Amino acid sequence: MVGFFWKHKLFSLLIFLSAAYYFVNPPHKIGIAAENFVVYNRIPISFFDAYIASDGSLKPIMNISGVDDRRDWMESLRNETPGEDLQLIVGTGFGRQSFLLSDTIALQLSARNISISQVPSALAVQQYNAAIDQHRKVAMLLSVRR
């Protein structure tokens, strides 16, 4: 058995890397997170920003502050069950701040009982994973790219 893996080193390396990728990136959580590259639910996201709905569905966003994309994720938040406490975590960017919710949008969401936390993306990833571990209802708007 060991002889097979020794003989087929490239195949062995591929198996090892696949297993490591599988365990480093847990299901329904954010694993690897860095500027321009995030892995959510074992799906790599690069060159896009992301909206993760409270049901765990992922929606890539081309321009997080663009009008059309804002309409899409705002519509998803409006379709949430009213009366249930929902937390929206907004990752404002890795390194430098590249996105913030406007005061108008923040007031609209607060009026719907949606609590908002705007923090740097690295901290937002930690807060999201902790909320998932605690089985809280949480959505995330994450600025991945510069």
C-alpha positions as CSV (number, residue, x, y, z in Angstrom):
1,M,0.0,0.0,0.0
2,V,2.7,2.5,1.0
3,G,4.6,1.5,-2.2
4,F,1.7,2.6,-4.3
5,F,1.6,6.1,-2.8
6,W,5.4,6.3,-3.0
7,K,5.3,5.3,-6.7
8,H,2.5,7.8,-7.5
9,K,3.7,10.9,-5.7
10,L,1.6,13.4,-7.7
11,F,-1.6,11.4,-7.1
12,S,-0.7,11.1,-3.4
13,L,-0.1,14.9,-3.2
14,L,-3.5,15.5,-4.8
15,I,-5.3,13.2,-2.3
16,F,-3.5,14.9,0.6
17,L,-4.3,18.5,-0.6
18,S,-8.0,17.5,-1.3
19,A,-8.3,16.1,2.3
20,A,-6.7,19.2,3.8
21,Y,-8.9,21.5,1.7
22,Y,-12.0,19.5,2.9
23,F,-11.1,19.8,6.6
24,V,-9.8,23.4,6.6
25,N,-13.1,24.7,5.0
26,P,-16.0,23.5,7.1
27,P,-19.5,23.2,5.6
28,H,-21.9,26.3,6.0
29,K,-19.1,28.4,7.4
30,I,-16.3,30.6,6.1
31,G,-12.9,28.8,6.0
32,I,-10.0,30.5,4.3
33,A,-10.5,34.3,4.2
34,A,-8.1,36.8,2.8
35,E,-8.3,39.8,0.5
36,N,-9.6,38.8,-2.9
37,F,-10.1,35.2,-1.8
38,V,-12.7,33.7,0.5
39,V,-14.0,30.1,0.8
40,Y,-17.6,29.7,2.0
41,N,-19.2,26.3,2.3
42,R,-16.2,24.9,0.5
43,I,-16.9,27.1,-2.5
44,P,-14.0,29.6,-3.4
45,I,-15.0,33.2,-4.0
46,S,-12.6,35.4,-5.8
47,F,-13.1,38.6,-7.8
48,F,-16.6,39.0,-6.3
49,D,-18.1,40.4,-3.2
50,A,-20.7,38.2,-1.5
51,Y,-24.1,38.2,0.2
52,I,-24.8,35.1,2.4
53,A,-28.5,34.9,3.2
54,S,-29.8,33.6,6.5
55,D,-30.7,30.3,4.9
56,G,-27.0,29.8,3.9
57,S,-27.4,30.5,0.2
58,L,-24.6,32.4,-1.4
59,K,-25.1,35.2,-3.9
60,P,-22.0,36.7,-5.6
61,I,-22.1,40.4,-6.1
62,M,-20.2,42.2,-8.8
63,N,-20.3,45.7,-7.2
64,I,-21.3,45.7,-3.5
65,S,-22.2,49.4,-3.6
66,G,-23.8,49.3,-7.1
67,V,-27.5,50.1,-7.4
68,D,-28.5,46.8,-9.1
69,D,-26.6,44.6,-6.7
70,R,-27.9,46.6,-3.7
71,R,-31.5,46.0,-4.9
72,D,-30.8,42.2,-5.0
73,W,-29.5,41.8,-1.5
74,M,-32.0,44.3,0.0
75,E,-34.8,42.3,-1.6
76,S,-33.4,39.2,0.0
77,L,-33.4,40.9,3.4
78,R,-37.0,42.2,2.9
79,N,-38.1,38.6,2.2
80,E,-36.9,37.4,5.7
81,T,-39.5,36.3,8.1
82,P,-40.7,39.4,10.0
83,G,-40.5,39.4,13.8
84,E,-37.5,37.0,13.9
85,D,-34.3,38.6,15.2
86,L,-31.8,38.7,12.3
87,Q,-28.3,40.0,12.5
88,L,-26.7,41.4,9.3
89,I,-22.9,41.4,9.5
90,V,-21.3,43.7,7.0
91,G,-17.6,43.1,6.2
92,T,-16.2,46.5,5.2
93,G,-13.1,45.2,3.5
94,F,-9.8,43.4,4.1
95,G,-7.0,45.9,5.0
96,R,-8.7,49.2,4.1
97,Q,-12.3,50.1,4.4
98,S,-14.0,49.8,0.9
99,F,-17.7,49.7,1.8
100,L,-20.1,51.0,4.4
101,L,-23.9,50.9,4.5
102,S,-25.4,54.3,4.1
103,D,-27.3,55.7,7.1
104,T,-30.6,55.5,5.0
105,I,-30.2,51.8,4.4
106,A,-29.1,51.2,8.0
107,L,-32.3,52.9,9.2
108,Q,-34.5,50.9,6.8
109,L,-33.0,47.7,8.1
110,S,-33.2,48.7,11.7
111,A,-36.9,49.5,11.2
112,R,-37.4,45.8,10.2
113,N,-35.7,44.5,13.4
114,I,-32.5,43.7,11.6
115,S,-29.4,44.4,13.8
116,I,-26.4,45.6,11.9
117,S,-22.7,45.1,12.7
118,Q,-20.2,46.8,10.3
119,V,-16.7,45.6,10.9
120,P,-13.6,44.8,8.9
121,S,-14.0,41.7,6.8
122,A,-11.6,39.5,8.8
123,L,-13.5,40.3,12.0
124,A,-16.8,39.8,10.2
125,V,-15.8,36.3,9.2
126,Q,-15.1,35.4,12.8
127,Q,-18.4,36.9,14.0
128,Y,-20.3,35.0,11.2
129,N,-18.7,31.7,12.1
130,A,-19.4,32.3,15.8
131,A,-23.1,33.1,15.1
132,I,-23.5,30.0,13.0
133,D,-21.9,27.9,15.9
134,Q,-24.5,29.5,18.2
135,H,-27.4,28.7,15.8
136,R,-28.3,32.4,15.5
137,K,-30.1,33.7,12.4
138,V,-27.5,35.7,10.6
139,A,-26.8,37.1,7.1
140,M,-23.6,38.5,5.8
141,L,-22.6,41.1,3.3
142,L,-18.9,40.7,2.7
143,S,-16.5,42.9,0.7
144,V,-13.9,40.5,-0.6
145,R,-12.2,42.4,-3.3
146,R,-10.5,45.8,-3.4
